[in-house]
């Protein structure tokens, strides 16, 4: 009714008033429908589920810290730990690769985990974060460690 009142000077006397007001109402409906296309229903739970993404910055920094801490533990312990963690090898396979007893593998891995945990908790990492930039995926960094171990083993075999 307010729209009809605002447009009263455009009404031609003697025409169908009901049709004129119906046209105003129809045009208003279409205008609101066009506006509604751009305004969706807001579902807070759906928005939380869809729009939330885990922050990847902290995990990359933590991974870099773990790799830096790995360089601080002795090579024999690091070798066993990387083979079990990144190589996903069994203790028996590691014992065969390293040429040591199964009990030695278990103790080295246990001690390596303990050393790694102590180094990370103490915050006394061997290198500055800005000097240790992780490039690529995490698994690639661990495989690089495996390659270093394999190259060291090959060099030791050739030397013997």
URHU-V620828 format. One record per residue. N is the residue number from 1. RES is the residue in three letters. PSI is psi in whole degrees, -180 to 180 (999 if undefined). OMEGA is omega in whole degrees, -180 to 180 (NA if undefined). Layout:
# URHU-V620828
n = (N,N)
res = (RES,RES)
psi = (PSI,PSI)
omega = (OMEGA,OMEGA)
This chain:
# URHU-V620828
n = (1,2,3,4,5,6,7,8,9,10,11,12,13,14,15,16,17,18,19,20,21,22,23,24,25,26,27,28,29,30,31,32,33,34,35,36,37,38,39,40,41,42,43,44,45,46,47,48,49,50,51,52,53,54,55,56,57,58,59,60,61,62,63,64,65,66,67,68,69,70,71,72,73,74,75,76,77,78,79,80,81,82,83,84,85,86,87,88,89,90,91,92,93,94,95,96,97,98,99,100,101,102,103,104,105,106,107,108,109,110,111,112,113,114,115,116,117,118,119,120,121,122,123,124,125,126,127,128,129,130,131,132,133,134,135,136,137,138,139,140,141,142,143,144,145,146,147,148,149,150,151,152,153,154,155,156,157,158,159,160)
res = (UNK,UNK,UNK,UNK,UNK,UNK,UNK,UNK,UNK,UNK,UNK,UNK,UNK,UNK,UNK,UNK,UNK,UNK,UNK,UNK,UNK,UNK,UNK,UNK,UNK,UNK,UNK,UNK,UNK,UNK,UNK,UNK,UNK,UNK,UNK,UNK,UNK,UNK,UNK,UNK,UNK,UNK,UNK,UNK,UNK,UNK,UNK,UNK,UNK,UNK,UNK,UNK,UNK,UNK,UNK,UNK,UNK,UNK,UNK,UNK,UNK,UNK,UNK,UNK,UNK,UNK,UNK,UNK,UNK,UNK,UNK,UNK,UNK,UNK,UNK,UNK,UNK,UNK,UNK,UNK,UNK,UNK,UNK,UNK,UNK,UNK,UNK,UNK,UNK,UNK,UNK,UNK,UNK,UNK,UNK,UNK,UNK,UNK,UNK,UNK,UNK,UNK,UNK,UNK,UNK,UNK,UNK,UNK,UNK,UNK,UNK,UNK,UNK,UNK,UNK,UNK,UNK,UNK,UNK,UNK,UNK,UNK,UNK,UNK,UNK,UNK,UNK,UNK,UNK,UNK,UNK,UNK,UNK,UNK,UNK,UNK,UNK,UNK,UNK,UNK,UNK,UNK,UNK,UNK,UNK,UNK,UNK,UNK,UNK,UNK,UNK,UNK,UNK,UNK,UNK,UNK,UNK,UNK,UNK,UNK)
psi = (-37,-37,-41,-41,-40,-27,20,-28,-16,-6,131,122,141,-4,175,108,-40,-44,-39,-46,-35,-39,-42,-45,-44,-45,-38,-42,-46,-39,-45,-38,-39,-41,-36,-23,-33,-7,104,168,137,115,109,-40,-43,-40,-41,-42,-43,-43,-11,132,138,143,128,-9,-45,-39,-35,-39,-43,-40,-43,-40,-40,-44,-37,-40,-31,-35,-15,-17,155,150,-38,-38,-41,-42,-49,-42,-43,-38,-37,-37,-55,-36,-17,41,155,165,-37,-41,-39,-40,-41,-43,-45,-15,37,169,155,-42,-36,-41,-47,-44,-38,-42,-42,-46,-37,-43,-42,-45,-44,-44,-44,-41,-45,-44,-35,-23,7,68,150,-14,156,149,-39,-18,-15,91,124,120,137,-161,161,-43,-32,-38,-41,-36,-31,-39,-40,-41,-41,-42,-44,-41,-37,-42,-43,-41,-40,-38,-42,-34,-29,999)
omega = (179,178,178,179,-179,-179,-173,-180,179,179,179,-179,178,177,-177,-179,-179,179,180,179,178,178,177,-180,180,179,176,179,180,178,179,179,177,178,-177,178,-176,180,179,175,-179,176,-174,180,178,179,178,-179,-173,-171,-178,177,179,180,-178,-176,-176,-179,177,178,179,177,177,178,179,179,176,180,178,-180,-178,-180,-178,-173,-179,178,179,-180,-179,-178,180,179,-180,-176,-176,-178,179,180,177,179,180,179,179,178,178,-178,-176,-179,180,-179,-179,179,178,178,-179,-179,179,-180,179,180,179,177,179,179,-179,179,-180,-179,-179,-180,-179,-178,-179,-180,-171,-175,177,180,-178,176,-178,-178,180,178,180,-177,-179,-177,177,179,179,177,173,176,177,179,178,179,-180,179,178,179,179,179,179,179,180,180,-177,NA)
